[in-house]
Amino acid sequence: MPFQIAISGIKAAAADLSVIGNNVANANTTGFKKSRAEFADVYAVTHLGVASDTPGSGVSVSRVAQQFTRGNVSFTDNDLDLAISGEGFFILDDNGSRAYTRAGAFGLDRDGYVVNGSGQRLVTYQVDSVGNVTGATGPLKMSTADSTPKASSKMTVGINLDSSETAIPAATTFDPADTDSFNHSTSHTIYDSLGGSHLATLYYRKTADNTWQTYTYVDNAQVTGPDTLGFSTSGAVTTPNPAEITTGSFTPSGGGAAMTLTLDYSTATQFGSPFGVNKISQDGYPAGRLSGVEIDENGVISTRFTNGRTVVQGKVALANFSNPQGLHPTGDTAWAETYASGDAVVTAPGTAGLGLVQSGALEDSNVDLSEELVKMIIAQRNYQANAEVIQTADAITQSIMNLR
């Protein structure tokens, strides 16, 4: 009997050492979660129960429990490296089946999918054709195509025209080459349908109190004017109403399609202060090449282009479980859902108790080497002590066998 009890102790200590060894081996594994061996005593039980003077029958490993405490976060220089600052798991698509992980070391494969080192694809909320995040989930495929150009159609002009300036005589003919024929001018770049840039120049000429004329030129060719800008005694635009001027159709140089341009003067003023341009913008842009990826704390994944455009590609989806310790480890620092874990609850970062996403960072293993080394000493002592039980039991048995 002592032999069997001691052997069970040796097996338990060996299992403990195996768990500790696995923890130590994965001390530098991104997203790894340590485990601990849990033990239970063993008694020989009959249908009448256990007698009060019955010795135990040894020990057994009741389970190897995973410990899902969070590891430290280390920063990297890869924007696609992700860490979760709180609860939750990244969702992976593994050839149609779902896996879950805390290891966020991702990159792009040859097809543009965001994958980990095992080729499993990151699952995100998908976007529709206009870039709005939807409720549908699936593997994230990043578009690396160039951003197509957009022709300018509207320009917002926020200027102040000085009410104290002298009106230019009506006999003076407007000429963009003659600075005496206008009071002020300002320029801004616009774009055609091919992304070609063109210089739009706006000229302003005071003709009477609270009344100005404006001319619009594109690449030194007039496209509209004279158009009247009228102001109230409080300095707000009254003419035109609404405060917009639309050019006629014009064809820019370079092969782009014919275009029109609406000038929005709703924020223009006429105060007794010097001429100034407070804001001038337009809605066109040239073609652009991919320059980088951004992932915010809410998991929104966007690509940046050299033309200043930002396009939403998806939003990270996170999963959580009522009992994470019930997850089944599948290797490659991933887990699978089981009946014991409960169903995966999938939602966005920062909601339903889930953590936020940190880009350019990875979660370290939660293994504490100092703690594991102490446990190793204890497991070794237990192993040796059980071996001593066997040795002692053997010596007693030899003494009985030597009786004559």
NORHUUR-V119475 format. One line per field, one symbol per residue. ss: DSSP state (@ for helix, = for strand, . for the rest). phi: phi as a letter, one per 40 degrees, with the letter a starting at -180 (. if undefined). psi: psi as a letter, one per 40 degrees, with the letter a starting at -180 (. if undefined). A space follows every 10 residues. Layout:
# NORHUUR-V119475
ss->???
phi->???
psi->???
This chain:
# NORHUUR-V119475
ss->.@@@@@@@@@ @@@@@@@@@@ @@@@@..... ....====== ==...=..=. .......=== ======.... ..===..... =====.=.== ====..==== =...=.==.. ..===..... =======... ..=======. =.....=..= ...======= .......... ........@@ @..======= =.....==== ========.. ========.. ========== =....====. ...===...= ........=. .===....=. .....===== ==..=..=.= =====....= =====....= ========== ...@@@.=== =..===.... ....====.. ...=.====. ===.....@@ @@@@@@@@@@ @@@@@@@@@@ @@@@@@@@@@ @...
phi->.dcccccccc cccccccccc cccccbcbcd gcbcbbcbbb cbbcbbcchb ccbcccbhbb ccabccbccc ccbbcbbbcc cbbbcichbc bbbbfhccbb abcbcbabcc cgccbcccgc cccbccbccb gccbccbidc bccbcccccb ccbabcbbbb ccccccccdc ccccadcbcc cacaaabacb bcccgccacc bbbbbcbadg bbbbbbbbfg bcbahcbcbb bcccgccbbc bccbbbccca bcchgccdab bcbcbcbcbb bcbddabcaa aabcaccabc bibbbcccgc bbbbbccgcb bcbiadbbbb bcbdcccccb gffbbbcbcc cgccbbacdg bfgccccbcg abcccccbcc cccccccccc cccccccccc cccccccccc cccb
psi->dddddddddd dddddddddd dddddfdehh eihiiihhii ihihhaeeah idehiieaii hdihhihfii iihiiiehde hiihgaiiii hihgfdihii iehfgiahad eeihiaeeeh hhhihiiaee ehhaeiiiih hhheiihiih ihehhhhgih hheeihihid ehhhhdehee eidiiiiihi iaeeeiiihh hhihhhdihe hiiiihihfe hheiihihhi iieeeihdhi higihhiihi hiieeiiiii hhhhfdeiig ifiihihdhh iieiiiiiih eihhhideeh hihiieeeih hhdahhhiii idgdeeihhe iffiiiiidd diihhhaiie ifeiiihhif iihiiehhdd dddddddddd dddddddddd dddddddddd deh.
